[in-house]
């Protein structure tokens, strides 16, 4: 009788111990998908117009400077307008300096010139990679009367891997702003 009990216990232990080993799941990456961008003209009561993503909300406007807020991405594009009054060199240096202030935290900053001779819009787009405070900066000017700078900021501690999908989406919006920007006569 004792052999039967020991045999039963041994067989039971064998079945219980033959389960697959439980392993922790690997870390998963969050996949962020955003809707296809749709654009509408913006810039009322300003000396310039541009196409903005309809997902963005114009938060503040003052002297043709504004904030395009993207609540679903927890970020904003800041646009600042300044008239050119013999100070183009200073405005250009300030815009370039602002972009390169992020070099401390940035892994790389790529400059991409922008030229639209037909509409008199010239500028530079700065793509910043790494854990910098701003992932993109740009400026556009007609070199005579108008100067607009723009910066992309997220309302979170910079973690490039986490914000990369949103940063790429908003960089496309910035390029659209630059491409569609027109000076009013």
Secondary structure, 3 states (H helix, E strand, C coil): CHHHHHHHHHHHHHHHHCCCCCCCCCCCCCCCCCCCCCEEEECCCCCEEEEEECCCEEEEEECCEEEEEEHHHCEEEEEEEEECCCCHHHHHHHHHHHHHHHHHCEEEEEEEEEEECCCCEEEEEEEEEECCCEEEEEEEECCCCEEEEEEEEECCCCCHHHHHHHHHHHHHHHHHHHHHCEECC
